[in-house]
Amino acid sequence: METCTQTLNFGVYAESYITRKNAKPTLRDSTKALISQQVRNHLIPAFGAMPIDKIGNVDWLKWVTET
C-alpha cells in the first residue's frame, strides 16, 4: 500500500470543489457563480496555502470571528 507524501493544500481542493459543483446540471448558473465567488473571495484567501490536514477548529473559529 502506498502512502501519500504530499498533503493537498486547501486552495487546490477548493478549486476542484468549484469545478465539481460547476459540472452539476441541477444547479442554476447563479448558484454556481455564488459558490465560486464565496469560495474564491473568502475561503481561499484565508486558507488557500494551508495543508488541509493542518486546518483545525482554532483556525476556523479565528476566521469566523474575524470576518
C-alpha positions in Angstrom: 0.0 0.0 0.0 1.4 3.4 -1.0 1.3 6.4 1.3 0.8 10.0 0.2 4.0 12.0 0.8 2.4 15.3 -0.2 -0.6 16.9 1.6 -3.2 18.6 -0.5 -3.5 22.3 0.2 -6.9 23.9 0.7 -6.7 26.1 -2.4 -6.2 23.2 -4.7 -9.0 21.3 -3.0 -11.3 24.3 -3.1 -10.7 24.8 -6.8 -11.5 21.2 -7.5 -14.7 21.6 -5.4 -15.8 24.6 -7.5 -15.1 22.5 -10.7 -17.2 19.6 -9.4 -20.1 21.9 -8.4 -20.0 23.8 -11.7 -20.3 20.4 -13.5 -23.7 19.7 -11.8 -26.5 20.3 -14.3 -29.0 20.5 -11.4 -27.5 23.8 -10.1 -28.6 27.1 -11.6 -25.9 29.3 -13.1 -26.5 31.9 -10.4 -25.9 29.2 -7.7 -22.7 28.1 -9.4 -21.5 31.7 -9.6 -22.3 32.3 -5.9 -20.4 29.2 -4.8 -17.4 30.2 -6.9 -17.5 33.8 -5.6 -17.8 32.8 -2.0 -15.0 30.2 -2.1 -12.6 32.4 -4.1 -13.3 35.6 -2.2 -13.4 34.3 1.3 -12.1 30.8 1.9 -9.2 30.6 -0.5 -7.6 33.9 0.7 -7.8 32.7 4.3 -6.8 29.0 3.9 -5.6 28.6 0.4 -1.9 27.9 1.2 -2.6 25.7 4.2 -2.5 21.9 4.0 -5.9 20.6 4.6 -4.8 18.3 7.4 -3.4 21.3 9.3 -6.6 23.4 9.3 -8.1 22.9 12.7 -11.0 24.2 14.8 -9.0 27.1 16.1 -8.2 28.3 12.5 -11.9 28.1 11.5 -13.1 29.9 14.7 -10.5 32.6 14.3 -11.6 33.1 10.7 -15.3 33.2 11.6 -14.8 35.7 14.4 -12.6 38.0 12.3 -14.8 38.1 9.2 
